[in-house]
Protein backbone atom coordinates (compact mmCIF):
# COMPACT_ATOMS: atom_id res chain seq x y z
CA UNK A 1 0.00 0.00 0.00
CA UNK A 2 1.43 3.34 -1.03
CA UNK A 3 1.39 5.99 1.70
CA UNK A 4 0.56 9.53 0.61
CA UNK A 5 2.71 12.30 1.99
CA UNK A 6 -0.19 14.45 3.19
CA UNK A 7 -1.99 11.69 5.12
CA UNK A 8 -0.37 10.91 8.47
CA UNK A 9 -0.33 7.21 9.27
CA UNK A 10 1.23 5.33 12.14
CA UNK A 11 1.77 2.19 10.08
CA UNK A 12 2.06 2.26 6.27
CA UNK A 13 0.18 -1.03 5.96
CA UNK A 14 -2.80 -0.02 8.06
CA UNK A 15 -4.95 3.11 7.95
CA UNK A 16 -5.27 4.79 11.33
CA UNK A 17 -8.81 6.04 11.82
CA UNK A 18 -8.96 9.03 14.17
CA UNK A 19 -11.84 7.61 16.22
CA UNK A 20 -10.81 3.98 16.35
CA UNK A 21 -12.16 2.51 19.57
CA UNK A 22 -9.49 1.55 22.06
CA UNK A 23 -11.81 -0.24 24.46
CA UNK A 24 -11.89 -3.50 22.51
CA UNK A 25 -15.66 -3.82 22.18
CA UNK A 26 -16.79 -7.21 21.01
CA UNK A 27 -19.57 -9.74 21.23
CA UNK A 28 -22.63 -8.59 23.13
CA UNK A 29 -21.39 -4.99 23.35
CA UNK A 30 -21.50 -4.77 19.56
CA UNK A 31 -25.11 -5.97 19.56
CA UNK A 32 -26.30 -2.46 20.42
CA UNK A 33 -24.92 -1.19 17.10
CA UNK A 34 -26.83 -3.89 15.24
CA UNK A 35 -30.02 -2.96 17.08
CA UNK A 36 -29.57 0.76 16.31
CA UNK A 37 -28.86 -0.11 12.66
CA UNK A 38 -32.00 -2.23 12.37
CA UNK A 39 -34.10 0.50 13.99
CA UNK A 40 -32.56 3.09 11.67
CA UNK A 41 -33.39 0.85 8.69
CA UNK A 42 -37.01 0.56 9.86
CA UNK A 43 -37.21 4.37 10.07
CA UNK A 44 -35.80 4.60 6.52
CA UNK A 45 -38.44 2.16 5.25
CA UNK A 46 -41.35 3.84 7.07
CA UNK A 47 -40.23 7.32 5.95
CA UNK A 48 -39.94 6.08 2.33
CA UNK A 49 -36.33 7.31 2.20
CA UNK A 50 -35.29 4.05 0.52
CA UNK A 51 -38.05 4.21 -2.07
CA UNK A 52 -36.77 4.09 -5.63
CA UNK A 53 -39.75 6.22 -6.67
CA UNK A 54 -38.90 8.92 -4.11
CA UNK A 55 -35.29 8.98 -5.31
CA UNK A 56 -36.40 9.26 -8.95
CA UNK A 57 -38.78 12.08 -8.01
CA UNK A 58 -35.83 13.91 -6.48
CA UNK A 59 -33.58 13.51 -9.52
CA UNK A 60 -36.40 14.55 -11.86
CA UNK A 61 -37.08 17.62 -9.68
CA UNK A 62 -40.68 16.50 -9.18
CA UNK A 63 -40.74 16.51 -5.38
CA UNK A 64 -39.07 18.34 -2.51
CA UNK A 65 -39.39 15.36 -0.12
CA UNK A 66 -35.87 13.90 -0.47
CA UNK A 67 -34.27 17.37 -0.58
CA UNK A 68 -36.00 18.07 2.73
CA UNK A 69 -34.71 14.82 4.24
CA UNK A 70 -31.15 15.45 3.01
CA UNK A 71 -31.26 19.12 4.06
CA UNK A 72 -32.51 18.16 7.53
CA UNK A 73 -29.69 15.61 7.85
CA UNK A 74 -27.10 18.23 6.86
CA UNK A 75 -28.50 20.71 9.38
CA UNK A 76 -28.54 18.12 12.19
CA UNK A 77 -24.99 17.08 11.25
CA UNK A 78 -23.72 20.69 11.30
CA UNK A 79 -25.27 21.42 14.68
CA UNK A 80 -24.09 18.08 16.12
CA UNK A 81 -20.48 18.59 14.98
CA UNK A 82 -20.43 22.09 16.46
CA UNK A 83 -21.82 20.83 19.78
CA UNK A 84 -19.28 17.96 19.87
CA UNK A 85 -16.41 20.40 19.25
CA UNK A 86 -17.69 23.12 21.61
CA UNK A 87 -18.45 20.86 24.59
CA UNK A 88 -15.74 18.21 24.08
CA UNK A 89 -18.25 15.35 23.92
CA UNK A 90 -16.71 11.89 24.45
CA UNK A 91 -17.67 8.44 23.19
CA UNK A 92 -19.71 6.06 25.33
CA UNK A 93 -16.45 4.48 26.50
CA UNK A 94 -15.07 7.89 27.54
CA UNK A 95 -12.63 8.45 24.68
CA UNK A 96 -12.36 11.95 23.13
CA UNK A 97 -13.94 12.40 19.71
CA UNK A 98 -11.44 13.73 17.18
CA UNK A 99 -12.79 15.41 14.04
CA UNK A 100 -9.97 15.82 11.55
CA UNK A 101 -9.78 18.92 9.34
CA UNK A 102 -10.57 18.28 5.69
CA UNK A 103 -9.09 19.96 2.65
CA UNK A 104 -10.90 20.40 -0.65
CA UNK A 105 -9.56 18.45 -3.66
CA UNK A 106 -10.80 18.37 -7.25
CA UNK A 107 -11.18 14.59 -7.04
CA UNK A 108 -14.09 15.14 -4.64
CA UNK A 109 -16.07 16.87 -7.41
CA UNK A 110 -15.34 14.04 -9.85
CA UNK A 111 -16.19 11.42 -7.21
CA UNK A 112 -19.38 13.28 -6.28
CA UNK A 113 -20.45 13.30 -9.93
CA UNK A 114 -19.81 9.55 -10.27
CA UNK A 115 -21.61 8.91 -6.97
CA UNK A 116 -24.65 10.98 -8.04
CA UNK A 117 -24.75 9.27 -11.42
CA UNK A 118 -24.75 5.84 -9.78
CA UNK A 119 -27.39 6.98 -7.29
CA UNK A 120 -29.65 8.27 -10.07
CA UNK A 121 -29.22 5.14 -12.22
CA UNK A 122 -29.74 2.59 -9.45
CA UNK A 123 -32.09 4.50 -7.17
CA UNK A 124 -29.93 3.48 -4.25
CA UNK A 125 -27.50 5.41 -2.06
CA UNK A 126 -24.96 3.27 -0.15
CA UNK A 127 -26.52 4.22 3.20
CA UNK A 128 -29.84 2.41 2.87
CA UNK A 129 -28.65 -0.50 0.69
CA UNK A 130 -29.06 -3.00 3.52
CA UNK A 131 -32.46 -1.58 4.44
CA UNK A 132 -33.56 -2.02 0.82
CA UNK A 133 -32.29 -5.59 0.76
CA UNK A 134 -33.93 -6.27 4.13
CA UNK A 135 -37.23 -4.87 2.83
CA UNK A 136 -37.13 -7.36 -0.03
CA UNK A 137 -35.69 -5.36 -2.92
CA UNK A 138 -33.44 -8.27 -3.91
CA UNK A 139 -32.25 -6.58 -7.11
CA UNK A 140 -30.31 -4.14 -4.87
CA UNK A 141 -27.84 -6.97 -4.22
CA UNK A 142 -26.41 -6.06 -7.65
CA UNK A 143 -25.98 -2.47 -6.47
CA UNK A 144 -24.33 -3.65 -3.25
CA UNK A 145 -21.88 -5.85 -5.15
CA UNK A 146 -21.18 -2.95 -7.53
CA UNK A 147 -20.52 -0.62 -4.57
CA UNK A 148 -18.11 -3.16 -3.08
CA UNK A 149 -16.36 -3.56 -6.44
CA UNK A 150 -16.15 0.23 -6.86
CA UNK A 151 -14.64 0.58 -3.40
CA UNK A 152 -12.06 -2.09 -4.23
CA UNK A 153 -11.19 -0.41 -7.55
CA UNK A 154 -10.81 2.96 -5.81
CA UNK A 155 -8.54 1.41 -3.17
CA UNK A 156 -6.45 -0.26 -5.87
CA UNK A 157 -5.98 2.89 -7.98
CA UNK A 158 -6.32 5.70 -5.39
CA UNK A 159 -2.69 6.74 -5.75
CA UNK A 160 -3.20 7.32 -9.50
CA UNK A 161 -6.43 9.33 -9.16
CA UNK A 162 -6.73 13.12 -8.74
CA UNK A 163 -7.71 12.97 -5.10
C-alpha positions, 0 to 999 in steps of 0.5 A: 500500500502506497502511503501519501505524503499528506496523510499521516499514518502510524503504520504504512500497511494499516490506515489509522482512523482518528476515532478507532475505539481503544476499548476492545468492544466485542460480542454482546457490546457490539449488539447495540450497534446492530439494534440501532442499525436495524431501527434506523433501517425501519425508520428509513423504510417507514419514511420512504427514504429508501423508495426508488420512486422517491429517489427518482422524483428527487432527480427529476425535480418532481418533489421536494421530499428527499431534498427536505430529508437530506437538508434536515440531515445536513442541518442536524450534522452541522449542529451536532459537529459544532456541539461535539467540538464546543463541549468536548463530547466523548464516546460512550467508552469515555474516549475523546472524539477527534474530528480531523480537518478536511481539505478540498480536492478536485477529485471530490467533485469528480467522485461526487459526480460519479456517486450521483450518477450511480445513485440516479441510475440505481435508485440506491444510495450506499446508506440504505442498501441493507435496508432495501435488501432487508425490505425485499428489494433483492435486485439491490444486491447487484448495487451492493456488489457494484458498490463493493467492487467500486470501493475495491477499484478505488482502493487499488488505484487511489494513488493514480487518481486526482484525489 
